[in-house]
Amino acid sequence: MEYLQGLNNYIKRAYSISIFDQAATSKKLYQLYFHNHININTRIIKNYRYDIKVSNNGTNEETLPKINIKFLHPENLSDLVCKNLKTDKKISALKLEPFLSPTDRYHIKNKTLFPLMKERQVIFITLLEGEIIRGIITGFSRYEITVNLKGGVPVTILRHSIYDVRDKKGRCFLKSFQETHKDWKKSKLFVKEQKDE
């Protein structure tokens, strides 16, 4: 039997957690980054399966589809996040739209994410519109990955907005590459139990 030590327990504990629930409970302002380079500062007041309800200025309420959201963070961190964001102009020039079908998206497997998180590897996540988020994974759930940028600044990325994930050496961690190369087997967390004869 082969497995990653601690992964199953982590999935049971954290996989259903959502930043949108946390944001709604906190009632803090969040900056949301949408496709077509639209950013808004708002309060998230309700989390639905495919949408969120936001409140602007405490009065106007609006329901927004999650598929259009790339990433978000607490509004008070906007300046720090902006300083850390880079853009891949080649990817940006592709003008990619959100993929409505999950089968068309660029996936990263949980067993790839978990060792990266536990071993605190610096990774570069490129989004569909070319933004590059560099940092260390601090958590992930079914639909989200949270990364700490330089200085410990947290940003939560929606998994459907990912185009590519690599390390400093350019090693790819997308499912399409890792299905063959299986880098999680190189982790110290990887356990291979021998069958009894």
Secondary structure, DSSP 4 states (H G I P E B T S, - for coil): -EEETTHHHHHHHHTT--HHHHHHHHT-EEEEEETTTEEEEEEEEEE-SSEEEEEETTTEEEEEEGGGEEEEEEGGGHHHHHHH-EE-HHHHHT-PPP-SSGGGS----HHHHHHHHHTT-EEEEEETTSEEEEEEEEEE-SSEEEEEETTTEEEEEEGGGEEEEEETT--B-SHHHHHHH-GGGGSTTEEEPPPP-
